[in-house]
Amino acid sequence: MSADILLSGGRIFRGLAHGFVDALAVRDGRVVALGADALDAAGPGTRRIDLAGRVAIPAFNEAHMHLLPYGLGLSQVNLRAEEVRTLDEVLRRIGVAAQAAPKGAWVLGRGYDHAELDVGRHPLAAELDRAAPDNPVAIVRTCGHMAVANTMAMRLAGVGHNTPDPEGGVIERRGGALTGLFQERAMRLVRDVIPPPDEATMVDAIEAACRHLASFGFASATDMNVGMTAGMAEVAAYRAAQAAGRLPLRMWQVLAGNPEGIAAEAWDAGMRPMEGDDGLRWGAVKVFADGSAGGLTAAFFEPYLQGGTGVFTFPDETIHALLKRYHEQGWQLDIHAIGDAAIEQVLQGMEAADSEAHPFAGRRHRIEHCGFVTRDQRRRMKARGILPVPQPVFMYEFGDLYVRNLGPARSMHAYPMKTWLDDGAHPAASSDCPVSTVDPFINLFTMLTRQTNRGTVMGPEERLTAEEAVHCYTWCGAYTQFAEDRRGTLEPGMQADIAVLSGDIFAMEPEAVLKAQADLTLRDGVAIFDRHGEAG
């Protein structure tokens, strides 16, 4: 039987352990032959894709992002620093959106970075009031760990000057007056009164986000905190999207496990670990231990240069009980911890939960971000098979801010990709989109250079080769999802999840990688993105 597809005419990256071949054949959604055997497998009915000097790789795997929020955010006010550098522009964009919205309708924005604004601070509620006097407004900082609400939004949330800070959260006040800034778990006070999207809107957002990722070469992704926008309705929306054929990517799903999340409700409703299929798998639970280093809320042992040591989301006994519960239920633990003190809190909880009755061996629990990790913590993670899931792109987008907040000694060796890889820790490179850009080529550039977007080199000894960087963005992600036997390499028998890139990123200068694109993305040998109509 002839192959369905033949790729030839350029290099094909099989995986870090196997190198390159010059031809690959696909049949029935699987890689069936390589090199000369692939050429022999082609027949009259085989679709031939000429790489013409380009390179093909295993499709990217986005191991840590927030897919539904990203899709919903495509229709929100874009405040990301690439476009918005002044407070006036923030307020102008909010004002334009408010003028287009009905009176009383929510105006939502995403992605501002107060450190990049000309005023060097967060917008104030009073300023948002002037931009949108007839609408409640909430804008979320790029890290996703703090938000600013205007007066109408705070009134709807029932927040006044004497509202107490919730556990693990801060409502900022100056001189006893509310500024509008909500940090960490305090954000839910506002979030809970924003009308949730309906199922049709969520299905549209899921598909739109998947299509956008496919255009970058992704065939697999993750939604890291399912349930925090619309509760259990998000689970139904994903299932509806899959049933309607509107879920182009393979999804690894992580339930929101904080007490305000849906993990307990999902368990009571009968959901169990690894439920679903290879296209939509419910495998993990997420708990937050701290905030973000850029927002001064990641928890550290030593203080920030500005003072303070960050915010623990929960006291030890609370988070340790959550980790033990979800571990014993059989879920993979995907725990947010950025600062070294938060990582320590999580590690101690994981170590306490590891028991003879419920061993950690083979569970592949994860510490998400894990950015400022100590040598001893790395050793203890490796001993129990706990995986780091970092975002190298944070160094590109926030590296200079880390230096400003923490000083160079702590910042230069954050997100130590080379160290993790040499340790055999399988670091799964990812973006945390919409916190950072989902563009994988910016992430690859950062792994190759350790440069920030301002040109600062952050710990050059942590640079990776292009082969290592792609390995972290493909196989390592598959490994964290128990899928390395099916995807992440292009060996015979593996799923034909393949990205054809616009050039050979393994041979070009790093600056050229920034301009690379995905020309074709295949899932099971079927095109889910085709820039030039090559797959027919």
C-alpha positions in Angstrom: 0.0 0.0 0.0 1.4 3.4 -1.0 2.0 6.2 1.4 -0.6 9.0 1.7 2.0 11.8 2.0 5.7 12.1 1.2 7.8 14.9 2.5 11.1 15.3 0.8 13.5 18.0 -0.5 14.7 19.3 2.8 15.8 18.2 6.3 13.4 16.5 8.6 14.1 16.5 12.3 13.3 13.2 13.8 14.1 14.1 17.4 17.1 15.0 19.6 18.3 11.4 19.8 17.9 10.6 16.1 18.9 13.6 14.1 17.7 14.3 10.6 16.5 12.4 7.5 15.7 13.7 4.0 12.4 12.0 3.4 9.3 10.9 5.5 6.2 9.0 4.5 2.8 9.1 6.2 0.0 6.5 5.9 -3.2 6.4 7.9 -2.1 9.2 10.1 1.2 7.7 11.2 4.8 8.0 10.1 5.5 4.8 8.3 9.0 5.2 6.7 12.0 7.4 6.7 14.8 8.2 4.2 15.1 5.8 1.2 12.4 3.6 2.6 10.0 6.7 2.5 10.8 7.3 -1.1 10.1 3.6 -1.9 6.8 3.9 0.0 5.5 6.6 -2.4 3.1 5.6 -5.2 1.0 7.2 -7.9 -1.6 8.4 -5.4 0.8 9.8 -2.8 0.6 13.5 -2.2 4.1 14.9 -2.5 5.2 17.9 -0.4 8.4 19.4 -1.6 10.2 21.0 1.3 12.4 23.0 -1.1 15.1 23.5 1.5 12.7 24.1 4.4 12.7 22.0 7.5 10.0 19.7 9.0 9.8 19.0 12.7 7.5 17.3 15.1 4.6 19.7 15.7 5.1 22.0 18.6 3.4 21.1 21.9 2.2 24.1 24.0 2.6 22.5 27.5 1.4 25.5 29.5 -1.1 28.0 28.3 -4.7 29.1 28.9 -6.4 28.3 25.7 -10.0 29.3 26.4 -9.1 32.6 28.1 -6.8 33.3 25.2 -9.6 32.7 22.7 -12.0 34.8 24.7 -9.3 37.5 25.0 -9.1 37.8 21.2 -12.2 39.9 21.5 -11.1 41.9 24.5 -9.2 45.2 24.5 -5.6 44.4 23.6 -3.3 46.3 26.1 -0.1 44.3 25.5 3.2 46.1 25.8 4.1 45.5 22.2 1.4 48.0 21.3 0.6 49.9 24.4 3.4 51.9 26.1 1.6 54.9 27.6 -1.2 55.3 30.1 -3.0 57.6 27.7 -3.1 54.8 25.1 -4.5 52.4 27.7 -7.3 54.8 28.5 -7.9 55.7 24.9 -8.4 52.0 24.0 -10.7 51.5 27.0 -12.7 54.6 26.0 -13.1 53.4 22.4 -14.3 50.0 23.6 -16.7 51.7 26.1 -18.2 53.9 23.4 -18.9 50.9 21.3 -20.5 48.9 24.1 -24.0 49.3 25.5 -24.3 51.4 28.7 -23.7 49.1 31.7 -21.9 46.4 29.7 -18.5 45.2 30.9 -15.4 46.4 29.2 -12.5 43.9 29.6 -8.9 44.4 28.7 -5.8 42.1 28.9 -2.1 42.4 28.8 -1.0 45.7 30.2 2.4 45.9 31.9 2.7 48.7 34.4 6.5 48.5 34.3 6.5 49.3 30.5 4.0 52.2 30.8 5.4 55.7 30.6 4.0 56.4 34.1 5.7 53.3 35.6 2.6 52.3 37.6 -0.8 50.6 37.3 -3.7 52.6 36.0 -6.0 53.8 38.7 -9.7 53.2 39.1 -10.4 57.0 38.8 -8.6 57.0 35.5 -10.7 54.1 34.2 -13.8 55.9 35.4 -13.0 58.9 33.2 -12.4 56.7 30.2 -15.6 54.6 30.7 -18.0 56.5 33.0 -21.0 54.3 32.1 -19.4 50.9 32.1 -17.8 48.5 34.6 -14.2 48.0 33.5 -11.6 45.3 34.5 -8.1 45.1 33.0 -5.7 42.3 33.7 -2.0 42.7 33.9 0.1 40.6 31.5 1.1 38.1 34.2 -2.6 37.3 35.0 -2.0 37.8 38.7 -3.4 41.3 39.2 -6.1 43.4 37.7 -7.4 46.9 38.0 -11.2 47.6 38.2 -13.0 50.9 38.0 -15.4 52.2 40.6 -18.5 50.7 38.9 -16.9 47.3 38.7 -15.9 47.4 42.4 -19.4 48.5 43.3 -20.9 45.5 41.5 -18.4 43.3 43.3 -19.5 44.7 46.6 -16.0 45.9 47.4 -15.6 49.0 49.6 -12.8 50.7 51.4 -13.4 48.4 54.5 -13.6 45.1 52.5 -11.0 42.8 54.1 -8.2 41.2 52.0 -9.1 37.6 51.2 -6.7 34.8 52.0 -3.8 34.9 49.5 -4.9 38.2 48.0 -4.5 41.9 48.3 -6.9 44.8 47.7 -4.7 47.8 47.3 -5.5 51.0 49.3 -3.6 54.2 49.5 -4.5 56.5 52.4 -7.4 54.3 53.1 -8.9 54.7 49.6 -9.2 52.0 47.0 -6.9 52.3 44.0 -8.7 49.6 42.0 -5.8 47.2 42.0 -6.5 43.6 43.0 -3.7 41.0 43.5 -3.8 37.3 43.4 -6.9 35.7 45.0 -8.5 39.1 45.5 -9.1 39.2 41.8 -11.9 36.7 42.1 -14.0 39.3 43.9 -14.3 41.1 40.6 -14.1 38.1 38.4 -17.1 36.5 40.1 -19.5 39.3 39.0 -18.4 39.4 35.4 -21.1 37.6 33.4 -19.7 34.3 32.1 -19.7 33.6 28.4 -22.3 31.1 27.1 -21.4 27.8 25.5 -21.6 29.0 21.9 -19.2 31.9 22.7 -16.8 29.5 24.4 -16.8 27.0 21.6 -16.1 29.8 19.1 -13.2 31.0 21.3 -11.8 27.4 21.7 -11.8 26.9 17.9 -10.4 30.4 17.2 -7.5 29.9 19.7 -6.8 26.4 18.3 -6.7 27.7 14.7 -4.4 30.5 15.8 -2.0 28.1 17.4 -2.1 25.8 14.4 -0.9 28.7 12.3 2.3 28.7 14.4 2.9 24.9 14.0 1.2 23.6 17.1 -0.8 20.4 17.0 -1.1 19.9 20.8 -1.8 22.4 23.6 -3.1 22.7 27.2 -5.7 24.7 29.1 -4.1 25.2 32.5 -6.9 26.3 34.7 -10.2 25.1 33.3 -13.2 26.4 35.2 -12.0 29.8 36.3 -14.0 31.7 33.7 -17.3 29.8 33.6 -17.1 26.9 36.0 -18.1 23.5 34.9 -19.6 25.0 31.8 -16.1 25.1 30.4 -15.9 21.3 30.5 -19.1 21.1 28.6 -17.9 23.7 26.0 -14.7 21.6 25.3 -16.8 18.5 24.9 -19.1 20.3 22.6 -16.2 21.6 20.5 -14.8 18.1 20.1 -18.2 16.6 19.3 -18.7 19.3 16.6 -15.3 18.7 15.0 -14.2 22.2 16.2 -11.2 21.1 18.3 -8.3 21.1 15.9 -5.6 20.6 18.5 -5.0 17.7 20.9 -5.7 19.1 24.4 -4.3 18.2 27.8 -6.7 19.6 30.3 -5.9 20.9 33.8 -8.8 21.6 36.2 -8.7 24.6 38.5 -7.9 23.2 41.9 -7.9 26.2 44.2 -11.0 26.1 46.5 -12.8 28.5 44.2 -12.0 26.2 41.3 -14.0 23.2 39.9 -11.8 20.2 40.8 -14.0 19.2 43.8 -17.2 19.7 41.8 -15.8 17.8 38.9 -14.8 14.9 41.1 -18.3 14.8 42.7 -19.7 14.8 39.2 -17.8 11.7 38.4 -14.8 13.0 36.4 -11.7 10.9 36.9 -8.0 11.3 36.0 -7.1 10.5 32.4 -10.8 10.7 31.3 -11.3 11.3 27.6 -9.3 10.4 24.6 -6.1 11.4 22.8 -7.9 14.5 21.4 -9.3 15.8 24.7 -7.8 14.3 27.9 -8.6 15.5 31.5 -5.4 14.6 33.3 -4.4 17.1 36.0 -5.3 19.7 38.6 -3.7 23.1 39.2 -3.1 24.9 42.5 -1.5 28.3 42.8 1.3 28.7 45.4 2.3 32.3 44.6 2.1 35.1 42.0 4.6 36.6 39.5 8.1 38.0 39.8 7.3 40.8 37.5 4.3 41.8 39.7 6.3 41.5 42.9 4.0 38.7 44.1 6.1 35.6 43.5 7.2 34.3 47.0 10.9 34.5 47.7 13.1 33.9 50.7 15.0 37.1 50.2 13.1 40.4 49.6 12.6 42.2 46.4 14.8 45.3 45.9 11.6 47.3 46.4 10.9 45.5 49.7 8.6 42.6 50.6 9.0 38.9 49.8 5.8 38.3 47.7 2.5 36.6 48.3 1.8 33.0 49.3 -1.5 32.0 48.0 -2.2 29.7 50.9 -0.6 28.8 54.3 1.4 25.6 54.3 -1.3 23.4 55.9 -3.9 24.5 53.3 -1.8 23.9 50.2 -0.3 20.7 51.5 -3.8 19.3 52.1 -4.8 20.2 48.6 -1.7 18.5 47.1 -2.3 15.4 49.2 -6.0 15.2 48.2 -5.4 15.6 44.4 -2.4 13.3 44.5 -4.4 10.5 46.3 -7.3 11.0 43.9 -4.9 10.1 41.0 -4.6 13.5 39.3 -1.3 14.8 38.0 -0.3 17.8 40.1 0.4 20.9 37.9 1.3 23.4 40.6 2.1 27.1 40.0 5.3 28.2 41.9 7.7 30.8 40.6 9.7 32.1 43.6 12.1 29.9 45.5 10.1 30.1 48.7 6.9 29.0 46.9 8.8 26.2 45.2 10.0 25.1 48.6 6.4 25.2 50.0 5.2 23.0 47.1 8.1 20.6 47.3 7.6 20.0 51.0 3.9 19.4 50.4 4.7 16.9 47.6 7.3 15.1 49.6 4.8 14.7 52.5 2.2 13.3 50.1 4.6 10.7 48.6 3.7 7.6 50.5 3.9 3.8 50.2 0.2 3.7 49.6 0.3 6.5 47.1 3.8 6.7 45.6 5.0 9.5 43.4 6.9 7.1 41.1 5.6 7.4 37.5 3.1 10.1 38.3 5.1 12.9 36.5 3.8 15.7 38.8 4.8 19.1 37.6 5.9 22.5 39.0 4.7 25.1 36.6 7.1 28.0 35.9 9.6 26.9 38.5 11.6 30.0 37.5 13.8 30.7 40.5 14.7 27.2 41.7 17.7 26.3 43.9 20.1 23.5 43.3 18.8 21.5 46.3 15.2 21.9 45.0 16.3 20.6 41.6 17.9 17.6 43.2 14.7 16.8 45.2 12.5 17.3 42.2 14.6 14.9 40.2 14.6 12.3 43.0 10.8 12.1 42.8 10.4 12.6 39.0 8.8 16.0 39.5 9.0 17.9 36.2 9.6 21.6 35.6 7.4 23.3 33.0 9.1 26.6 32.3 8.5 29.6 30.0 11.8 30.7 28.5 9.9 33.5 26.8 9.5 35.1 30.2 13.2 35.9 30.0 12.6 37.7 26.7 9.6 39.7 27.8 10.3 40.2 31.5 14.0 39.6 32.0 15.0 43.2 32.4 12.1 43.6 34.9 13.4 40.7 36.9 16.8 42.5 37.2 15.0 45.6 38.3 12.9 43.7 40.9 15.4 41.1 42.1 18.9 42.2 41.0 21.2 40.5 38.5 22.4 37.7 40.8 19.0 36.1 41.1 17.7 37.0 37.7 20.5 35.9 35.3 20.0 32.2 36.0 16.2 32.1 36.2 14.5 29.5 34.0 17.7 27.4 33.7 16.9 25.4 30.5 20.4 24.0 29.9 20.8 23.0 33.5 17.5 21.2 33.5 18.1 19.5 30.2 21.6 18.3 31.4 20.0 17.1 34.6 17.6 14.9 32.7 14.6 16.9 34.1 12.8 17.1 30.7 11.9 20.9 30.8 8.8 21.4 28.7 9.2 24.8 27.1 5.9 26.8 26.9 4.5 30.3 26.8 1.8 30.7 29.5 -0.1 32.5 26.8 -1.9 34.9 27.1 0.6 36.0 29.7 3.3 36.0 27.0 3.1 35.6 23.3 2.3 32.2 22.0 4.7 32.7 19.0 7.1 29.7 19.3 9.8 31.4 17.3 10.3 34.0 20.0 10.5 31.3 22.6 13.1 29.4 20.4 15.1 32.6 19.9 15.2 33.1 23.7 16.4 29.5 24.3 19.1 30.0 21.7 20.3 33.4 22.9 19.1 34.1 26.4 18.4 37.6 25.2 15.7 39.9 26.5 13.7 42.1 24.1 16.0 44.9 25.1 19.1 42.9 24.2 20.3 42.0 27.7 21.9 38.6 27.8 20.7 36.6 30.8 23.0 33.7 31.8 24.5 32.7 28.5 25.6 29.3 29.9 21.9 28.4 29.8 21.7 28.7 26.0 20.5 25.7 24.1 21.2 24.4 20.6 18.4 24.6 18.1 18.0 20.8 18.3 17.7 21.0 22.1 15.3 23.9 22.0 12.9 22.1 19.6 13.2 18.9 21.7 12.0 21.0 24.8 9.1 22.3 22.7 8.0 19.0 21.4 9.1 15.8 23.1 9.4 17.2 26.6 5.8 18.6 26.4 4.6 15.2 25.2 6.4 13.5 28.1 4.6 15.7 30.6 1.3 14.5 29.1 2.2 10.8 29.1 2.3 10.9 25.3 5.9 10.5 24.3 5.2 7.1 22.9 2.8 8.7 20.3 4.2 12.1 19.5 7.2 14.4 20.0 9.4 12.6 17.5 9.0 11.5 13.9 9.9 7.9 14.1 8.0 5.1 12.3 4.8 4.4 14.2 4.5 7.9 15.7 1.5 10.1 15.0 2.0 12.3 11.9 1.9 15.6 13.9 4.3 17.6 11.8 5.1 21.2 11.3 6.8 22.4 8.1 8.6 25.7 8.8 9.4 28.5 6.4 13.2 27.9 6.7 15.8 25.7 8.2 15.9 27.0 11.8 18.7 24.6 12.6 21.0 26.3 10.1 20.0 30.0 10.4 21.3 32.7 12.7 19.1 33.2 15.8 17.9 36.6 14.7 16.5 35.0 11.6 14.5 32.5 13.8 12.5 35.4 15.0 11.1 35.9 11.5 10.4 32.2 10.8 6.9 30.9 10.3 5.0 27.7 10.1 3.9 27.0 6.5 2.1 23.7 7.2 0.8 22.0 10.3 -0.4 18.4 10.2 -2.3 16.4 12.8 -2.5 12.7 12.0 -1.4 13.6 8.6 -4.3 16.0 8.0 -3.6 19.7 7.5 -5.0 21.9 10.3 -3.1 24.9 8.8 -1.8 25.2 5.3 -0.4 28.6 4.4 0.3 27.8 0.7 -2.2 25.1 0.0 0.4 22.3 -0.1 -1.6 19.6 1.5 -4.5 19.9 -0.9 
